[in-house]
Amino acid sequence: MAAWADVPGLALKAWIADPVRERWGAVMLWDPDRPAGRLLPPNRGAELAGGPPDERCGWRVVAAVPGPAGPPLLGPGS
């Protein structure tokens, strides 16, 4: 099984957590979209948290601005 850094089309994966509310998750940006039918690496976050996510949702990024310390953004055809 491949590591997240090797998944085709994955531009960024950020793991996020709110220990006060005991919530965790991940934000994944795909370029252009998540490959249909492709097996993804194991969800280690679910193993660490003791269960699967309570909620999943999808969003489409319509605009983004990189900060001075951020990586360059991918554009069409990148």
C-alpha positions in Angstrom: 0.0 0.0 0.0 1.3 3.4 -1.0 2.0 6.3 1.4 -0.1 9.4 1.2 2.7 11.3 -0.4 2.6 8.9 -3.3 -1.2 9.1 -4.1 -1.7 10.4 -7.6 -3.7 13.6 -7.8 -3.3 14.4 -4.0 -2.0 18.0 -3.8 -2.2 18.3 0.0 -3.4 16.4 3.0 -3.5 18.2 6.4 -4.5 16.4 9.6 -6.4 18.6 12.0 -7.4 18.2 15.6 -9.4 19.9 18.3 -8.4 18.2 21.6 -10.7 20.3 23.7 -13.8 19.1 21.8 -12.2 15.7 21.1 -12.6 16.1 17.3 -10.1 15.2 14.6 -10.1 15.1 10.8 -8.2 15.7 7.6 -8.5 18.1 4.8 -7.4 16.8 1.4 -7.0 18.9 -1.8 -7.1 17.0 -5.1 -5.8 18.1 -8.5 -8.1 17.7 -10.3 -10.2 15.2 -8.3 -9.8 12.2 -6.1 -9.2 9.2 -8.5 -12.4 7.1 -8.7 -11.9 3.5 -7.5 -8.4 4.0 -6.4 -7.4 2.3 -3.1 -6.1 4.9 -0.6 -3.5 4.3 2.2 -4.9 3.2 5.6 -6.7 5.7 7.8 -4.3 5.8 10.7 -6.2 8.7 12.2 -9.2 6.4 12.7 -7.0 3.8 14.4 -5.5 6.5 16.8 -8.9 8.0 17.6 -10.5 4.6 18.2 -13.1 4.7 15.4 -14.1 6.0 12.0 -15.0 9.6 11.2 -18.5 10.7 12.3 -18.9 12.8 9.2 -17.5 13.0 5.7 -18.2 15.8 3.3 -16.8 17.2 0.0 -16.2 20.7 -1.1 -14.8 22.3 -4.3 -12.2 25.0 -3.8 -13.3 28.0 -5.9 -10.4 30.4 -5.0 -7.3 30.3 -2.9 -4.4 32.7 -2.0 -1.1 31.4 -0.8 0.5 33.1 2.2 4.1 34.2 2.1 5.2 31.0 3.9 2.9 28.7 2.0 3.7 26.4 -1.0 2.9 27.5 -4.5 -0.7 26.5 -5.5 -1.3 24.1 -8.4 -3.3 25.5 -11.3 -5.0 23.9 -14.3 -2.6 21.7 -16.1 0.0 21.6 -13.3 
